[in-house]
Amino acid sequence: LSPIIDDLKDLNWLISDLEYHNTIPFENLPVNYEQDYFILSPEQFKALVAADVQIIWGVILGIPGTSTVNVDQNNLPYAKFNDLIWKNGNIQHPEAIIEIVCFDSGYTIVKFRDQSLSGKFKDYFDEAVELESYK
């Protein structure tokens, strides 16, 4: 998130379908592995990013801090067996401005509603490809 981290500093983060590996004790992370989803404040998300955790599976959605994070517990964002994550423009929460999908430790899919954020990200990561062209 290096090229856009300042643009994301005021977001709340909805995280679901999480499976991760780390070398630091779980109690030192601002996540609740026992829940199907959880919401992190901007400060908690910053601590998660700084912890250098390898996320194997998961969906991470950045939602403006000015919005209430509404969660449909019967329709949680997910990565495993979700063909829609491979489609451009499909972000799994209507209020999210960024979606990060961690797919089996092999792929990271990053989607943006804001084209300027997308441009900054692609300029920094020249290996980034459009999702539809990847197929």
N, C-alpha and C positions, 0 to 999 in steps of 0.2 A: 504493500500500500504506500510505499515511499513517495511516489510522485503526487499523490492526492491526499495524504494523511491530514494536511491542514484543512482541506475541504470537508473532511469527515468528522472533525473534532466535536461537533455539537449533536451528533446522531446518537440515538438509542439503538440497541442492537438486539434483534430477535434471533435466537439461535435454536435450531431444532435438528433432530436426526443426528445428534453428535456422537462420534466415536473418535477418540484421540489417544495419542501416546505422548508421554512426557517423562522427563527424568527428574522432575521436581515433585514434591508431594502434592496430591490432589487438593488437600485443604488449603494450599497456598494459591490456588487458582480461583478466580471469581466465577466459577461455573458450578452447576449442580448436575452431576452426571446421572443422578437418580430420576430426574424429571425429563419428560418428553420435550419440553422447551423451557427456555428461560429468557429473561430480558436483562441486558447489561446496560448500565449507564455509560456515558462517554469515558469516565474515569476507569470503570471496570474493564471496558473493552481495551483501553490503552494498556492496562496491566496484563490482559490476556495476550495482546500482541507482543509485549515486551518479554513474556515468558518463553517465547520460542517453542511453542507447542506444535507438534505435528498432528494436524487434523486429518484423520483417515477418511471419515465420512462426515458430512454435515452441510447445513444450509445456514448462512449468515446473512441477515438482512439489515441494512442500515436505514433507519426511519428517522425523519426529522424530529428533533427534540420538542418542537412545537406541536407535534401530533401525539395523540394518545395511541399507544400500541395496542390495537385490538387484535385478539387472537381467536380464531375459530378452532377450538380444540378437536373438532371432528375433521378438520381439513388442514392439518399442520404442513408446513413446507417440508419436503423430503428430497433426498438425492437417490437413494437406492431404488431401482426399478421404476424410475420416473423418466419416461421418454421426453417429456416436455422441457427438461433442463437443457436439451440439445437444440432448442429453437430460440432464435433471436427474439428479443422483445418479451419473452415470457418470464416475468418476475413474479414470484409466488406470494407476494403481499402487495395489495393495492397502494399502500402508502410508501413503500420502500423506494429509495433512490438508487440503491446498489444492492446487488445480490451476489454473494460469493458461494459457489457450490464446490465443496471438496468431494471428489469422486474417487474412492478407493485408493487414495494416496498417489494415484497416477495422473490425475487431471485436476486443474483448478479452473473453474469457469467463472468469469467475472462479467456481470451484466450491469449496464447503467441506463437510467432514464435520461440523464443529463449528458448530451453529446460532448460538451466541453470537458467533463470529467473523463469520458471515454477517450477523447483525443489526447489528454494529458497522459493517461495510462498507456495508450498505444505508442505514443512518442517515446516514453521511457523504456517500455518493454518491446523492443523491435521484433521479438519472437512471437508476440501476441498475434493471433489470427482471428478473423471474423468467424463466429461460430458456424454459420451456414457454409462457409467455404471449407471448413475443416472436414466436413463429411465428404 
